Amino acid sequence: MSGTGRNLMPSLSEARRLAREYDVVPLYGEFIGDLETPISAALKFSDEENVFLLESAEEAERFGRYSFLGFNPKRTLSYRDGVYTVVDADGVREVAAKDPFRGLAEIVGKKSVAPLPNLPAFVGGAVGYFSYDAVRYLERLPGSTPDELRVPEAYFMVTDTLTVFDHLRHKVLVISLVDAANLRDVEGEGFAAAYRRAADDIRRISERLAAPTARRALPAGDGGIEVSSNFTRAGYEEAVEKAKEYIRAGDAFQIVPSQRFFAEIGDLDPFLLYRGLRTVNPSPYMTYLKLGDMALVGASPEPLVRVEGRRVMTRPVAGTRRRGATPEEDALLAEELLADAKERAEHVMLVDLGRNDLGRVAEIGSVDLESFMQVERYSHVMHIVSTVEGDLREELNALDALAAAFPAGTVSGAPKVRAMEIIDELEPTRRGPYAGATGYYGIDGRLDTCITLRTALLKDNRAYFQAGGGVVADSVPSLEYEETRNKAGAIVRALEVARSRGMWL
């Protein structure tokens, strides 16, 4: 795999023409990719300090069309205590921001991108996460809950180079952005130099992709793992009972408490955990984020907010059954799920929350229920899913839409603010990345995020992962406890696979 000037698109003359109309022109090389996979490619860059891999396993374990791989971003943004720390080629600086959503929008900006055939919607921008605790900059919540993880409240890698795997066309695209926004004359040497720099970036990446994948050390363990929690069983069941008391008193309709699990993992390679999770629990939002001295590895089933153009969408997911062993059993379980009055009531409540959230940022009268209570099937479970859409108001951007819906009702409750106040009282520590948002904010203003669920934070030789469940008036505390254990099971199984030498070739 090699990139030469002959197979880079568009040509310099065509790029100049596009730059008269658009701020940014994507330059890309396209290669036959039938021998390279996102996993083998990511292994070649896994020693870099900052790396991301975004993938999607759609229904019935079919992987989505695109996988996105990036490394060595031009800028990293780390938010804590009202300040973004920006690290780039110019050094380190601090940028005060009232909240991490608005701050990210201001730092990244928004530029028009030339549309080119065969390219995905996302060609560059910011990839990372907002922690659940980012909501404290949007709403007044008690500040007394201790923060034991001490990780950034938001962390993003801003990239203008990207490797994309097009699984439909069996091609690998290496993209580098030519930014003409600040160039006075696209016919001059400045634009030609920017074009050459982008071409050089593509060549360097394609040469690394063409190199053989180095044989990596395999785990020495037998796969065994000891999991602890920040709750005892009795303590969690007591928290559920307290939540029910608040519900009976009329404070809330639903509250979503959670417990944090953790395990000692030694020097386990985070990418081995990603490979394990990808195998045991393929999901719509697969994420591998290596962020300096920590990593986030996730397999979320649930989108949060997506924005394309002025169209904003959220998809509440509530109601779950396991997959059947046969097609007949699968159909019966889906029928049972849709007939469950408790599941239906919870789902309708979350759909109403989604409509209200989008109503805060959408044009009046534009919020529609595009689909309602559809069953979607994934590798191990099926869910009830609805789709709510609206037209984003002209004066707002995609991150305004995300802030309006943040955090999701499925991880907080209803009404949302009161439920979060109660969660602060019930849970012993701040949540950190769990129940926040993970995804990308494109340089053209598009956005795609998921709720940070089924996700492990790897830090200081530990894996931290969290799971919760929606508590309503008739919830059974023992069953709620078991639900959190079951939800955490995907990460536990992935850790066992990652630590078992016998699982790898």
KOLZABA-658487 format. One line per 2 residues: number of its first residue (from 1); their letters; for each residue x negated, y, z of N, C-alpha, C. Coordinates in steps of 0.02 Angstrom, whole numbers. Layout:
! KOLZABA-658487
NUM	A	X Y Z X Y Z X Y Z  ...
//
This chain:
! KOLZABA-658487
1	MS	-43 -59 0 0 0 0 -45 61 0  -41 101 -52 -81 161 -55 -41 216 -88
3	GT	-54 277 -67 -18 333 -95 -65 375 -137  -49 388 -199 -88 432 -241 -43 487 -266
5	GR	-74 538 -294 -34 594 -320 16 572 -372  2 514 -406 47 493 -460 114 468 -434
7	NL	116 443 -372 181 416 -349 209 455 -291  189 518 -283 220 562 -234 275 601 -268
9	MP	330 610 -233 387 646 -260 411 697 -209  432 755 -232 431 781 -300 361 806 -319
11	SL	351 821 -383 288 849 -406 279 919 -378  219 946 -384 207 1014 -358 252 1065 -393
13	SE	260 1058 -458 302 1107 -494 375 1101 -473  400 1039 -463 468 1030 -441 477 1054 -369
15	AR	426 1042 -328 429 1066 -258 433 1142 -256  396 1175 -299 399 1249 -302 470 1271 -320
17	RL	501 1237 -367 568 1255 -388 617 1247 -329  611 1192 -293 655 1180 -236 643 1230 -180
19	AR	581 1251 -172 563 1297 -117 592 1367 -128  611 1382 -189 644 1447 -201 714 1448 -170
21	EY	742 1389 -160 811 1383 -136 816 1358 -64  766 1319 -42 768 1288 25 705 1306 65
23	DV	712 1304 131 655 1319 175 603 1264 176  626 1201 172 583 1143 179 594 1095 122
25	VP	538 1069 95 542 1019 42 509 955 67  546 900 72 515 836 92 474 808 34
27	LY	411 794 47 368 759 0 364 686 23  368 639 -23 368 570 0 335 523 -51
29	GE	306 470 -24 282 415 -63 327 355 -50  341 317 -101 386 259 -96 348 197 -116
31	FI	353 145 -74 315 85 -84 360 24 -76  343 -30 -110 378 -93 -101 362 -118 -31
33	GD	414 -133 7 404 -150 78 426 -219 97  420 -268 52 447 -334 70 400 -374 116
35	LE	338 -351 125 292 -386 170 281 -348 236  307 -288 240 298 -247 301 365 -241 337
37	TP	363 -246 402 423 -238 442 413 -180 490  467 -153 519 458 -100 569 415 -123 628
39	IS	420 -187 646 380 -213 702 306 -216 684  290 -245 627 219 -250 608 189 -181 598
41	AA	228 -135 570 203 -67 559 192 -32 626  241 -37 671 234 -3 735 174 -28 774
43	LK	158 -92 767 99 -119 802 35 -84 781  34 -60 719 -27 -26 694 -36 43 724
45	FS	17 70 754 13 137 784 26 135 859  31 76 889 53 72 958 2 98 1008
47	DE	-60 108 987 -110 136 1032 -107 212 1035  -67 243 992 -60 316 994 -26 337 1059
49	EN	-37 398 1080 -9 422 1143 66 430 1140  92 454 1083 164 466 1075 187 430 1011
51	VF	235 385 1019 261 345 963 336 338 972  373 336 916 444 318 920 462 270 865
53	LL	509 226 881 541 182 831 615 182 846  655 201 796 728 202 802 757 153 752
55	ES	798 107 776 830 58 732 903 50 752  940 14 710 1010 2 725 1029 -68 703
57	AE	1057 -106 750 1087 -171 734 1162 -160 734  1192 -166 676 1263 -153 670 1303 -214 691
59	EA	1366 -216 673 1408 -272 695 1379 -339 672  1389 -389 714 1369 -458 698 1294 -463 685
61	ER	1255 -422 718 1182 -426 718 1151 -404 651  1188 -374 607 1158 -348 545 1122 -283 560
63	FG	1059 -279 542 1022 -217 555 1044 -164 505  1045 -102 528 1066 -46 486 1018 -34 429
65	RY	1036 13 386 996 23 326 926 49 341  919 94 389 855 128 400 826 113 469
67	SF	760 107 471 721 110 533 673 168 526  664 206 581 622 266 580 563 257 628
69	LG	503 266 602 442 259 641 402 324 637  380 348 694 339 408 696 287 404 750
71	FN	232 440 741 179 442 791 141 508 784  100 523 834 58 583 833 98 644 811
73	PK	151 662 848 193 720 829 153 784 829  177 833 790 142 897 788 152 936 852
75	RT	202 916 893 217 953 954 255 906 1001  241 911 1066 282 878 1116 313 930 1161
77	LS	374 917 1183 411 963 1225 434 926 1288  413 949 1345 430 916 1408 464 967 1454
79	YR	526 953 1475 565 1002 1513 572 981 1586  558 1029 1630 569 1018 1701 575 1085 1736
81	DG	623 1089 1783 632 1149 1824 640 1213 1783  678 1207 1728 694 1266 1688 641 1289 1640
83	VY	591 1247 1628 535 1266 1584 518 1209 1538  510 1224 1473 481 1176 1426 406 1186 1424
85	TV	368 1132 1433 296 1132 1422 284 1109 1350  256 1152 1310 246 1139 1238 172 1123 1226
87	VD	158 1066 1197 89 1046 1181 85 1037 1105  39 1075 1074 28 1068 1002 -43 1087 986
89	AD	-58 1097 921 -126 1111 900 -153 1176 929  -108 1221 949 -129 1285 978 -143 1280 1053
91	GV	-131 1222 1083 -143 1214 1154 -79 1200 1193  -77 1223 1255 -21 1211 1300 9 1278 1320
93	RE	75 1283 1316 108 1344 1338 175 1326 1370  202 1372 1408 266 1361 1440 318 1409 1412
95	VA	378 1381 1401 434 1420 1374 493 1412 1421  514 1467 1453 571 1464 1497 635 1453 1457
97	AK	679 1411 1483 742 1396 1448 797 1387 1500  852 1421 1491 907 1417 1539 932 1346 1547
99	DP	934 1309 1493 950 1238 1496 912 1202 1442  901 1137 1448 859 1102 1399 889 1096 1330
101	FR	955 1100 1324 988 1095 1259 976 1158 1219  992 1215 1249 981 1278 1215 906 1289 1201
103	GL	864 1269 1248 792 1277 1239 766 1237 1180  789 1175 1172 767 1135 1116 788 1166 1050
105	AE	850 1190 1047 874 1222 985 832 1282 967  812 1322 1017 773 1382 1003 702 1365 982
107	IV	672 1314 1012 602 1297 995 598 1264 927  642 1216 914 640 1179 851 666 1222 793
109	GK	718 1262 807 748 1303 754 790 1261 707  811 1293 654 851 1259 603 832 1287 535
111	KS	818 1242 488 797 1262 421 834 1221 369  844 1250 311 875 1213 257 824 1165 226
113	VA	846 1104 211 802 1053 184 827 1033 115  782 1031 67 800 1012 -1 825 940 -3
115	PL	885 928 -30 910 859 -35 876 823 -93  852 763 -79 818 724 -131 847 653 -132
117	PN	850 622 -191 878 555 -195 835 505 -156  868 454 -130 835 398 -95 809 414 -26
119	LP	819 476 -2 796 492 65 854 486 115  839 466 177 891 463 229 910 532 252
121	AF	962 536 292 984 600 318 931 632 363  897 592 403 846 618 448 777 613 416
123	VG	744 670 406 678 671 375 626 703 420  646 728 478 599 759 524 636 801 575
125	GA	603 813 631 634 852 684 612 827 752  657 829 801 640 810 870 671 743 888
127	VG	631 699 916 654 633 939 637 626 1013  686 606 1053 672 599 1124 735 590 1165
129	YF	734 615 1226 791 604 1271 806 665 1314  869 669 1335 891 713 1390 910 667 1448
131	SY	883 680 1507 902 640 1565 973 658 1587  1004 613 1624 1070 627 1653 1068 692 1692
133	DA	1012 704 1726 1007 762 1771 1001 828 1733  996 825 1666 1000 887 1627 1067 922 1637
135	VR	1118 885 1658 1184 915 1669 1181 966 1726  1132 963 1769 1128 1010 1825 1114 1081 1801
137	YL	1093 1089 1738 1083 1155 1709 1147 1179 1674  1196 1136 1670 1260 1153 1638 1316 1161 1688
139	ER	1313 1123 1743 1366 1124 1794 1334 1131 1863  1372 1160 1908 1349 1165 1978 1361 1099 2014
141	LP	1307 1064 2029 1312 1001 2065 1268 1004 2127  1283 964 2178 1240 963 2237 1168 948 2218
143	GS	1120 981 2248 1050 971 2230 1011 931 2280  1045 897 2326 1011 864 2382 987 794 2366
145	TP	1012 763 2312 993 694 2297 919 691 2278  879 648 2310 808 645 2295 794 620 2224
147	DE	739 645 2195 718 625 2128 656 581 2136  666 516 2138 611 471 2152 569 457 2090
149	LR	598 461 2030 560 444 1970 513 500 1949  532 561 1959 491 620 1942 468 617 1869
151	VP	515 607 1824 500 610 1753 532 672 1724  511 695 1665 541 755 1636 617 748 1628
153	EA	651 805 1635 724 806 1626 742 804 1552  694 817 1510 700 806 1437 630 799 1410
155	YF	622 758 1359 557 749 1326 570 735 1252  538 775 1209 547 767 1137 480 770 1101
157	MV	475 728 1049 421 731 1001 447 766 939  413 818 918 434 855 857 387 834 801
159	TD	415 804 749 374 775 696 394 803 629  343 812 585 357 829 515 330 775 469
161	TL	310 718 497 291 659 457 328 599 485  349 554 441 395 501 461 387 442 413
163	TV	388 382 441 390 322 400 459 291 407  491 279 350 560 255 349 562 188 313
165	FD	595 140 343 605 75 312 677 73 286  683 68 219 748 64 187 763 -10 175
167	HL	802 -40 220 813 -113 217 858 -132 160  897 -86 134 940 -101 77 900 -107 13
169	RH	853 -60 3 813 -59 -59 746 -94 -51  731 -119 9 668 -153 23 608 -108 5
171	KV	614 -46 27 561 3 15 539 34 81  476 56 81 449 96 136 436 166 109
173	LV	463 216 144 453 286 125 410 320 177  358 353 155 318 395 200 331 467 181
175	IS	359 505 228 384 572 215 342 623 254  324 678 221 292 734 255 325 798 229
177	LV	340 843 274 378 903 256 333 960 235  351 991 180 316 1052 157 360 1111 177
179	DA	336 1149 225 374 1205 253 357 1269 216  406 1295 180 396 1356 141 431 1416 173
181	AN	460 1406 232 502 1459 262 464 1523 274  400 1518 291 361 1578 307 312 1598 252
183	LR	319 1568 194 276 1586 138 310 1638 94  273 1692 80 303 1746 40 312 1726 -33
185	DV	265 1686 -59 265 1671 -130 254 1596 -140  306 1560 -160 299 1488 -169 257 1471 -230
187	EG	243 1521 -272 201 1510 -330 127 1516 -313  112 1540 -253 43 1554 -235 5 1494 -207
189	EG	-58 1508 -188 -101 1455 -162 -78 1429 -95  -44 1471 -55 -21 1448 10 26 1388 5
191	FA	72 1390 -43 118 1334 -50 80 1272 -76  35 1283 -124 -4 1226 -150 -45 1193 -95
193	AA	-72 1234 -50 -111 1206 6 -66 1166 53  -6 1192 67 41 1155 109 62 1089 77
195	YR	71 1090 11 88 1029 -26 31 978 -20  -32 1002 -28 -89 956 -24 -96 927 46
197	RA	-83 968 98 -88 942 166 -36 886 177  25 897 153 76 846 159 56 783 122
199	AD	28 791 62 6 733 23 -49 695 59  -95 732 90 -149 699 129 -120 660 188
201	DI	-70 689 221 -38 653 277 -8 587 253  25 589 196 56 528 168 3 477 152
203	RR	-53 499 122 -106 451 105 -135 419 168  -147 460 219 -177 433 281 -131 380 313
205	IS	-67 396 316 -20 349 347 -14 286 305  -9 293 239 -1 234 196 -63 190 199
207	ER	-122 219 208 -182 179 214 -181 139 280  -157 170 333 -152 133 397 -99 78 392
209	LA	-45 91 356 6 40 347 -21 -19 306  -66 -5 260 -93 -57 217 -144 -101 253
211	AP	-171 -77 308 -221 -116 346 -188 -176 379  -226 -230 390 -196 -288 423 -175 -271 495
213	TA	-123 -304 518 -101 -295 587 -149 -332 633  -177 -296 682 -225 -326 728 -190 -377 773
215	RR	-223 -431 786 -197 -481 832 -199 -453 903  -143 -451 936 -140 -420 1002 -137 -473 1057
217	AL	-163 -455 1115 -161 -501 1171 -89 -518 1190  -76 -580 1204 -10 -602 1224 -5 -603 1300
219	PA	55 -599 1328 62 -601 1400 38 -668 1428  12 -665 1488 -15 -726 1519 35 -760 1564
221	GD	92 -728 1576 140 -754 1626 185 -808 1599  226 -834 1645 274 -886 1628 344 -859 1616
223	GG	351 -792 1618 415 -761 1606 454 -746 1668  433 -772 1726 469 -759 1788 465 -686 1808
225	IE	519 -660 1836 521 -590 1856 565 -583 1918  542 -542 1965 579 -529 2026 609 -460 2023
227	VS	675 -456 2027 711 -393 2019 737 -369 2086  725 -305 2101 751 -274 2162 800 -219 2143
229	SN	834 -191 2193 883 -138 2180 880 -86 2234  904 -26 2218 909 26 2269 973 20 2310
231	FT	1012 -33 2298 1071 -49 2339 1067 -122 2361  1090 -137 2421 1107 -206 2437 1176 -220 2407
233	RA	1195 -283 2405 1262 -299 2380 1315 -265 2423  1307 -270 2489 1356 -239 2534 1357 -164 2525
235	GY	1298 -134 2515 1295 -62 2506 1330 -39 2443  1322 -77 2388 1355 -58 2326 1431 -66 2332
237	EE	1452 -121 2362 1524 -131 2370 1555 -78 2415  1517 -54 2463 1540 1 2506 1547 65 2465
239	AV	1499 77 2419 1503 136 2376 1565 133 2332  1580 74 2306 1641 65 2265 1703 80 2307
241	EK	1704 56 2368 1762 68 2412 1770 143 2426  1714 178 2436 1718 250 2447 1744 286 2385
243	AK	1722 262 2327 1748 291 2265 1824 282 2260  1848 223 2279 1920 210 2278 1957 255 2327
245	EY	1927 270 2384 1958 316 2431 1967 385 2400  1916 409 2365 1921 473 2331 1976 472 2278
247	IR	1982 416 2243 2033 410 2191 2103 410 2223  2111 374 2278 2176 372 2312 2194 441 2340
249	AG	2142 480 2358 2155 547 2385 2169 598 2330  2164 577 2267 2180 622 2211 2121 662 2185
251	DA	2060 648 2208 2001 685 2184 1984 667 2112  1996 606 2091 1976 583 2025 2021 526 2003
253	FQ	2021 513 1938 2056 455 1910 2008 396 1904  1946 412 1889 1894 360 1881 1827 389 1902
255	IV	1786 347 1933 1718 366 1953 1672 309 1930  1613 326 1906 1568 275 1878 1502 273 1918
257	PS	1502 239 1976 1439 232 2013 1393 182 1978  1330 183 1996 1281 137 1966 1229 118 2018
259	QR	1192 66 2002 1134 48 2044 1073 41 2000  1015 58 2030 952 54 1993 915 -10 2013
261	FF	895 -47 1962 854 -106 1971 781 -89 1953  735 -126 1982 665 -116 1964 626 -180 1973
263	AE	572 -186 1935 531 -247 1937 458 -228 1926  413 -261 1961 342 -252 1949 324 -289 1884
265	IG	290 -253 1839 274 -283 1774 200 -280 1757  158 -255 1803 87 -250 1789 74 -206 1729
267	DL	29 -229 1686 11 -189 1627 47 -212 1564  108 -236 1572 148 -260 1515 151 -206 1460
269	DP	137 -226 1399 142 -182 1341 216 -164 1330  234 -100 1332 305 -82 1321 332 -107 1255
271	FL	289 -113 1205 315 -135 1140 334 -209 1141  302 -249 1183 324 -318 1192 395 -320 1220
273	LY	409 -274 1267 477 -271 1294 527 -251 1240  508 -204 1197 552 -184 1142 566 -245 1097
275	RG	514 -282 1080 523 -340 1037 569 -391 1071  560 -401 1136 604 -447 1172 676 -424 1172
277	LR	687 -359 1185 755 -332 1187 788 -334 1118  749 -321 1068 774 -324 998 798 -395 981
279	TV	765 -444 1011 782 -514 998 844 -536 1037  846 -520 1102 900 -547 1144 962 -504 1144
281	NP	956 -439 1125 1014 -396 1130 1014 -343 1074  1016 -364 1011 1019 -313 957 1081 -270 964
283	SP	1072 -204 957 1125 -156 972 1126 -100 921  1179 -60 920 1183 -5 871 1127 47 879
285	YM	1102 57 939 1050 107 950 990 73 985  942 50 945 881 21 971 828 76 973
287	TY	797 87 1031 749 141 1038 686 118 1073  629 138 1044 564 130 1077 531 199 1076
289	LK	522 227 1136 491 292 1143 431 285 1189  371 291 1161 311 293 1201 294 366 1212
291	LG	295 388 1274 291 459 1291 233 469 1340  173 469 1313 115 477 1356 107 418 1403
293	DM	112 431 1468 100 378 1518 164 342 1538  218 351 1501 280 314 1515 311 294 1449
295	AL	362 251 1453 397 230 1393 470 217 1409  514 229 1359 584 210 1364 598 158 1310
297	VG	628 103 1330 644 48 1285 718 33 1293  757 41 1240 829 35 1249 866 0 1193
299	AS	926 -24 1210 971 -57 1163 1042 -35 1180  1057 27 1166 1122 55 1186 1178 34 1138
301	PE	1235 16 1165 1292 0 1122 1335 60 1105  1320 119 1135 1370 172 1133 1343 238 1108
303	PL	1370 264 1053 1352 331 1030 1378 384 1079  1346 442 1078 1370 498 1118 1399 551 1072
305	VR	1356 588 1036 1379 639 989 1338 634 925  1372 640 869 1339 644 804 1364 706 768
307	VE	1320 743 737 1338 803 698 1305 799 630  1346 806 578 1321 811 509 1356 869 477
309	GR	1316 918 454 1346 980 429 1382 1014 486  1446 1029 475 1487 1058 529 1533 1006 561
311	RV	1527 944 541 1571 892 568 1539 861 630  1576 859 685 1552 831 748 1595 772 767
313	MT	1562 719 793 1598 657 806 1575 628 872  1621 599 909 1605 558 967 1646 495 964
315	RP	1620 440 992 1654 375 986 1658 342 1054  1711 354 1092 1718 322 1158 1720 246 1151
317	VA	1680 214 1193 1678 141 1196 1697 120 1267  1753 85 1274 1774 62 1340 1819 1 1330
319	GT	1806 -50 1368 1840 -113 1359 1793 -164 1329  1781 -218 1364 1730 -266 1343 1754 -338 1354
321	RR	1737 -381 1307 1744 -453 1315 1682 -486 1285  1666 -546 1309 1611 -584 1278 1633 -607 1209
323	RG	1584 -626 1168 1600 -656 1103 1621 -728 1113  1666 -751 1071 1689 -820 1074 1639 -868 1043
325	AT	1642 -931 1065 1598 -982 1038 1618 -1004 968  1682 -993 950 1708 -1010 884 1746 -950 857
327	PE	1758 -947 792 1798 -891 765 1867 -888 797  1896 -946 812 1963 -947 842 1961 -917 913
329	ED	1911 -937 953 1905 -910 1020 1890 -835 1017  1848 -815 969 1831 -745 961 1894 -703 949
331	AL	1937 -728 905 1999 -692 889 2045 -689 950  2049 -743 989 2090 -743 1049 2064 -693 1101
333	LA	1998 -690 1109 1969 -643 1157 1982 -571 1136  1979 -557 1071 1994 -489 1046 2067 -472 1059
335	EE	2111 -519 1048 2182 -509 1061 2194 -495 1136  2161 -534 1178 2167 -525 1250 2142 -457 1272
337	LL	2086 -436 1242 2057 -370 1259 2106 -314 1243  2135 -316 1184 2181 -262 1164 2246 -264 1203
339	AD	2262 -321 1233 2324 -327 1272 2314 -311 1346  2252 -300 1367 2238 -288 1438 2258 -217 1456
341	AK	2308 -210 1499 2335 -143 1515 2282 -99 1549  2242 -129 1593 2190 -90 1628 2138 -64 1579
343	ER	2115 -108 1534 2065 -88 1484 2094 -33 1438  2156 -41 1418 2188 9 1374 2194 76 1409
345	AE	2215 75 1473 2223 138 1509 2157 174 1517  2104 136 1533 2038 167 1540 2015 196 1474
347	HV	2027 159 1420 2005 183 1354 2042 247 1334  2107 249 1345 2146 308 1328 2121 369 1367
349	ML	2105 359 1430 2080 414 1471 2014 441 1442  1970 396 1419 1906 418 1392 1915 450 1323
351	VD	1963 427 1285 1978 461 1221 2002 532 1235  2044 541 1285 2067 608 1302 2009 652 1324
353	LG	1963 623 1362 1902 661 1382 1863 682 1320  1855 636 1272 1819 652 1211 1852 708 1172
355	RN	1918 706 1168 1955 759 1133 1945 825 1168  1947 825 1234 1936 887 1272 1866 914 1263
357	DL	1816 869 1264 1746 890 1255 1736 923 1187  1761 890 1134 1753 919 1067 1794 983 1060
359	GR	1851 986 1094 1892 1046 1091 1857 1109 1116  1805 1100 1157 1767 1157 1183 1723 1188 1130
361	VA	1706 1151 1077 1658 1176 1027 1686 1174 956  1745 1144 946 1772 1136 879 1819 1193 861
363	EI	1828 1202 796 1878 1250 772 1947 1229 797  1987 1278 815 2054 1264 841 2094 1223 790
365	GS	2123 1170 814 2165 1128 771 2127 1077 730  2060 1074 736 2022 1029 692 2007 962 724
367	VD	2020 954 789 2003 890 823 2054 837 804  2029 782 776 2072 728 754 2049 662 783
369	LE	2096 617 792 2081 548 812 2076 507 747  2014 496 724 2004 464 659 2019 389 661
371	SF	2004 357 717 2023 287 726 2037 276 800  2080 228 814 2102 219 884 2104 145 902
373	MQ	2067 128 954 2068 62 985 2054 7 934  1999 14 899 1975 -39 854 1927 -84 892
375	VE	1928 -149 878 1881 -195 909 1819 -199 865  1761 -186 895 1697 -194 860 1657 -249 894
377	RY	1628 -292 854 1593 -351 879 1517 -342 873  1482 -360 925 1409 -358 926 1382 -426 946
379	SH	1317 -431 957 1286 -497 965 1316 -538 1021  1328 -507 1079 1352 -545 1137 1421 -524 1161
381	VM	1443 -464 1141 1506 -438 1168 1546 -404 1112  1609 -391 1127 1651 -349 1084 1678 -292 1127
383	HI	1690 -234 1095 1713 -175 1131 1774 -146 1095  1815 -108 1134 1866 -65 1104 1833 3 1090
385	VS	1841 27 1028 1807 88 1006 1858 133 971  1855 198 986 1894 248 949 1846 301 923
387	TV	1868 339 873 1826 391 844 1864 457 846  1833 508 877 1861 575 881 1815 622 842
389	EG	1844 663 798 1804 708 757 1834 778 758  1792 827 741 1814 896 736 1764 937 696
391	DL	1782 999 680 1739 1044 643 1706 1093 692  1639 1091 695 1602 1133 741 1610 1206 723
393	RE	1621 1248 774 1629 1319 761 1565 1348 731  1573 1397 688 1517 1424 649 1461 1452 692
395	EL	1479 1482 749 1427 1514 790 1389 1464 834  1407 1400 832 1376 1350 875 1334 1302 835
397	NA	1289 1266 870 1247 1217 836 1259 1147 867  1224 1098 839 1235 1029 860 1220 1017 933
399	LD	1170 1053 960 1153 1044 1030 1205 1075 1076  1240 1126 1052 1298 1152 1089 1351 1097 1095
401	AL	1361 1061 1040 1411 1006 1041 1390 951 1089  1326 934 1089 1302 883 1135 1311 905 1207
403	AA	1294 968 1222 1301 994 1290 1374 992 1313  1421 1005 1267 1492 1005 1285 1516 936 1305
405	AF	1486 884 1277 1508 816 1292 1464 781 1343  1416 816 1370 1364 785 1412 1380 791 1486
407	PA	1370 737 1525 1359 669 1502 1425 637 1481  1421 579 1453 1482 546 1429 1528 528 1487
409	GT	1593 529 1474 1641 509 1525 1634 437 1546  1608 395 1501 1600 324 1517 1546 311 1570
411	VS	1503 361 1584 1451 352 1635 1460 400 1693  1514 439 1692 1526 487 1746 1596 476 1776
413	GA	1648 487 1737 1716 477 1761 1761 534 1740  1819 540 1772 1867 592 1755 1906 611 1818
415	PK	1916 678 1827 1884 732 1789 1809 731 1800  1773 753 1749 1702 739 1745 1662 772 1802
417	VR	1672 836 1813 1631 871 1862 1641 844 1932  1704 833 1952 1717 806 2018 1689 735 2024
419	AM	1695 696 1972 1666 628 1973 1591 631 1983  1557 678 1950 1485 684 1958 1466 706 2028
421	EI	1505 749 2058 1493 769 2128 1496 709 2174  1545 666 2162 1553 606 2204 1495 557 2191
423	ID	1475 551 2128 1417 507 2112 1355 530 2150  1344 596 2153 1287 622 2191 1290 601 2264
425	EL	1350 596 2290 1358 575 2360 1348 500 2369  1370 461 2320 1368 388 2327 1301 357 2311
427	EP	1265 385 2262 1202 355 2240 1144 384 2279  1095 342 2297 1040 365 2340 987 407 2306
429	TR	984 404 2239 933 442 2202 963 472 2139  928 521 2112 948 547 2046 938 493 1993
431	RG	976 500 1939 977 446 1890 918 447 1842  889 505 1828 837 508 1778 865 496 1709
433	PY	828 462 1664 852 453 1595 917 415 1590  931 368 1636 992 328 1631 1054 372 1627
435	AG	1098 355 1580 1163 388 1570 1157 457 1539  1097 475 1518 1088 537 1480 1098 524 1405
437	AT	1055 553 1364 1061 546 1291 993 533 1261  991 489 1211 930 475 1173 947 481 1099
439	GY	901 509 1060 914 514 989 871 567 955  898 595 901 859 645 863 901 707 850
441	YG	864 763 843 892 827 820 851 847 760  882 844 701 846 855 639 829 928 627
443	ID	777 940 587 756 1008 572 810 1046 535  857 1010 504 913 1043 469 974 1051 513
445	GR	968 1034 578 1023 1044 625 1068 985 635  1056 929 600 1097 870 611 1075 836 676
447	LD	1118 795 704 1105 764 769 1135 695 772  1100 648 802 1128 582 815 1101 558 881
449	TC	1146 546 929 1125 527 996 1167 469 1022  1137 430 1066 1173 378 1102 1170 392 1176
451	IT	1213 359 1214 1208 361 1286 1151 315 1307  1110 337 1352 1052 297 1372 1074 242 1420
453	LR	1093 186 1389 1116 126 1424 1072 67 1403  1073 12 1442 1033 -47 1427 962 -26 1410
455	TA	935 19 1450 871 51 1436 826 45 1497  762 28 1485 713 24 1539 663 81 1533
457	LL	648 111 1589 593 159 1595 533 122 1622  478 123 1585 416 90 1607 368 144 1630
459	KD	349 140 1693 307 192 1723 271 163 1784  206 176 1788 167 155 1847 176 81 1862
461	NR	170 40 1810 172 -34 1817 239 -60 1842  292 -21 1834 359 -43 1851 406 -32 1793
463	AY	457 -73 1790 514 -62 1745 574 -43 1787  605 14 1770 665 37 1804 723 34 1754
465	FQ	779 6 1775 838 4 1732 900 7 1775  953 33 1748 1011 51 1789 1075 28 1754
467	AG	1126 14 1793 1190 -6 1764 1246 14 1812  1303 32 1783 1360 53 1823 1424 25 1795
469	GG	1479 45 1825 1545 24 1801 1598 72 1823  1651 76 1784 1705 122 1799 1750 97 1855
471	VV	1755 135 1908 1797 117 1965 1863 155 1960  1918 118 1966 1985 148 1968 2019 123 2031
473	AD	2082 143 2040 2116 131 2104 2120 58 2124  2127 13 2075 2135 -58 2092 2072 -99 2079
475	SV	2014 -67 2074 1952 -104 2063 1935 -148 2123  1904 -205 2109 1883 -252 2160 1808 -243 2171
477	PS	1785 -221 2229 1714 -206 2239 1667 -263 2220  1684 -325 2237 1639 -381 2221 1631 -389 2146
479	LE	1686 -379 2109 1683 -385 2036 1644 -327 2006  1651 -267 2034 1613 -210 2010 1538 -222 2019
481	YE	1519 -251 2075 1448 -267 2086 1424 -316 2033  1463 -368 2021 1443 -418 1971 1438 -388 1902
483	ET	1482 -340 1887 1479 -308 1821 1413 -272 1811  1389 -238 1862 1325 -203 1854 1268 -254 1845
485	RN	1270 -309 1880 1219 -361 1871 1221 -389 1800  1281 -401 1775 1288 -428 1708 1261 -379 1656
487	KA	1277 -315 1664 1253 -265 1616 1177 -260 1617  1148 -268 1676 1075 -265 1681 1042 -327 1653
489	GA	1082 -379 1640 1054 -443 1618 1015 -439 1553  1034 -395 1508 999 -391 1444 927 -370 1455
491	IV	915 -321 1499 847 -299 1512 809 -354 1549  841 -387 1597 807 -441 1633 785 -496 1584
493	RA	829 -516 1539 812 -568 1491 755 -545 1445  757 -482 1424 704 -456 1381 637 -454 1418
495	LE	638 -436 1482 576 -437 1521 549 -508 1527  593 -556 1537 571 -626 1541 539 -648 1476
497	VA	570 -630 1420 541 -646 1355 474 -612 1346  471 -547 1362 409 -509 1353 352 -536 1394
499	RS	366 -564 1452 314 -588 1497 297 -663 1487  331 -695 1440 321 -767 1431 276 -781 1371
501	RG	217 -806 1383 169 -819 1329 198 -868 1279  237 -916 1303 263 -967 1259 314 -943 1209
503	MW	337 -880 1215 387 -853 1169 357 -822 1107  290 -813 1106 260 -773 1052 212 -816 1011
505	L	210 -801 946 162 -833 900 104 -786 888
//
